[in-house]
Amino acid sequence: MSNVQLLNHVATPPNEPKGGGSAMEWKNLEADLGLILPPSYKSIVTTYGNGRFTRFFGIVSPFYTPPGHWGFKEFVRLRLEGVRLAQAWYPDYAVSLPVYPDIGGLFPWGYTDNGGTMFWLTTGDSSLWPVICLNNGYTADGDRFEVTIEDFIAQWLTNKISVPSLTPPDFFPLHCPVFVSQSSKRPSTRNP
């Protein structure tokens, strides 16, 4: 079973994803960002839309903002600002990687309820961008995975990889349903 099949088995996708995005919407978003986004990200957003896994971490769809919540562009702006502030205020402890729009910079794609963020390091071919996980302080002791988003999520949910920077002690066993569309709460703003 591939990790994509495993993910779909462990976290049943919704029948009607919120914010899956059309080919034209993806094209316009990539032109706006100046980035070719990973095919695995497009696939997972198309399959799952906006929502949360295990009532703990989520992916913000660029194409859907639940009423009363902030959307993708604001999520990206706040998380990048958080990294830059941490680097300026705590240079000895903050992650030292470049930040988008710098070449090869960190770009956020997911969040946890405790303020953690999942990023890509946008260097080279987007299908090979590594996943970088940082806690809510954006410290240098994050985790790096050389996998697609689908592989990352499937392996994290099945406990095949350890994500110490983000995983709370009560993460397992998984709560059902494992994926819930249209987040019932905002991504954490404790540290943008």
Number of C-alpha atoms within 10 A of each C-alpha: 7 10 15 19 13 18 22 17 12 17 21 16 19 14 9 12 19 21 22 22 21 12 10 9 13 17 14 12 17 13 11 9 12 10 14 15 19 17 14 18 18 18 16 20 22 20 20 27 27 27 25 25 22 18 20 18 24 25 23 27 26 21 19 19 17 17 8 8 11 14 19 19 12 11 21 20 14 16 27 21 15 19 25 19 17 20 21 11 11 14 14 12 14 21 20 15 14 17 19 19 14 11 12 16 17 24 23 25 21 23 26 21 19 18 20 26 29 25 24 27 22 26 13 10 10 18 16 17 21 20 23 19 26 26 22 23 23 26 20 17 15 20 16 17 16 13 16 22 27 20 19 20 20 23 18 15 22 15 13 10 13 13 18 14 19 24 17 11 7 7 14 12 10 15 12 13 12 16 23 22 20 21 20 12 13 13 26 16 14 12 19 21
